């Protein structure tokens, strides 16, 4: 019963192994911010440049974050960010793409 009384000594919110992971946490935060930005701006047709570029960069940072992630909590947040970035990227591509309207 003593194990139920031990305090949680984890290194951070997403580090379940008790060690700090600053690079993984930074990639997680960047992926989530870019994914949310891409997803929200994809709802507006005239913001297709922002949504497609934010989505593309979010997909790249999320993929690298998945590659170097060490805990399940990090991977869960990265998957949420990757999903939002992917949806925003593809909707941005459908509304005009990475260079649509700039190079004509």
C-alpha positions in Angstrom: 0.0 0.0 0.0 3.0 2.3 0.3 3.2 2.8 -3.4 -0.1 4.6 -3.3 1.3 7.2 -1.0 4.4 8.1 -3.0 4.4 11.6 -4.5 4.5 12.1 -8.2 8.1 13.1 -9.0 7.8 13.3 -12.8 10.1 15.8 -14.5 7.3 17.6 -16.3 3.8 17.5 -17.6 4.6 15.3 -20.6 7.6 13.4 -19.1 6.3 10.2 -17.6 9.7 8.7 -17.2 10.8 11.4 -14.7 13.4 13.0 -17.0 13.1 16.4 -18.6 12.7 16.5 -22.4 13.0 20.2 -23.4 13.5 19.5 -27.1 10.6 17.2 -27.4 8.4 19.6 -25.3 9.4 22.5 -27.6 8.5 20.5 -30.7 5.2 19.6 -29.2 4.4 23.2 -28.5 5.4 24.4 -31.9 3.4 21.6 -33.6 0.3 22.3 -31.6 0.5 26.1 -32.3 1.1 25.6 -36.0 -1.6 22.9 -36.2 -4.2 25.1 -34.5 -3.2 28.1 -36.6 -3.4 26.1 -39.8 -6.7 24.5 -38.8 -8.4 27.8 -37.8 -7.1 29.8 -40.8 -8.1 27.1 -43.2 -11.8 28.0 -42.6 -11.2 31.3 -44.4 -10.6 31.1 -48.2 -8.4 34.3 -48.3 -6.0 32.9 -45.7 -4.9 29.9 -47.7 -1.3 31.0 -47.8 -1.1 31.1 -44.0 -3.0 27.9 -43.5 -1.0 25.9 -46.1 2.4 27.1 -45.0 1.6 26.7 -41.2 0.2 23.2 -42.0 3.3 22.2 -43.9 5.7 23.4 -41.3 3.5 21.8 -38.6 3.6 18.5 -40.4 7.4 18.6 -40.6 8.0 19.6 -37.0 5.4 17.0 -35.8 7.0 14.3 -37.9 10.5 15.1 -36.4 8.9 15.3 -32.9 7.4 11.8 -33.4 10.8 10.5 -34.5 12.6 11.7 -31.3 9.7 11.5 -28.8 10.3 9.3 -25.8 7.0 9.2 -23.9 3.4 8.4 -24.8 2.1 11.7 -23.6 4.5 13.5 -26.0 3.3 11.3 -28.9 -0.4 11.9 -28.0 0.0 15.7 -28.2 2.1 15.5 -31.4 -0.6 13.4 -33.0 -3.2 16.0 -32.2 -1.0 18.7 -33.6 -0.2 16.6 -36.7 -3.9 16.0 -37.4 -4.8 19.7 -37.1 -1.8 20.7 -39.3 -2.7 18.1 -41.9 -6.4 19.2 -42.1 -5.3 22.8 -42.3 -2.6 22.1 -44.9 -5.0 20.2 -47.2 -7.8 22.7 -46.9 -5.3 25.5 -47.6 -4.0 23.6 -50.6 -7.6 23.2 -51.8 -8.3 27.0 -51.4 -5.3 28.1 -53.4 -2.1 26.4 -52.2 1.3 27.5 -51.1 1.7 30.1 -53.9 -1.8 30.5 -55.2 -2.6 34.1 -56.2 1.0 35.2 -55.7 2.5 33.8 -58.9 0.1 34.4 -61.8 
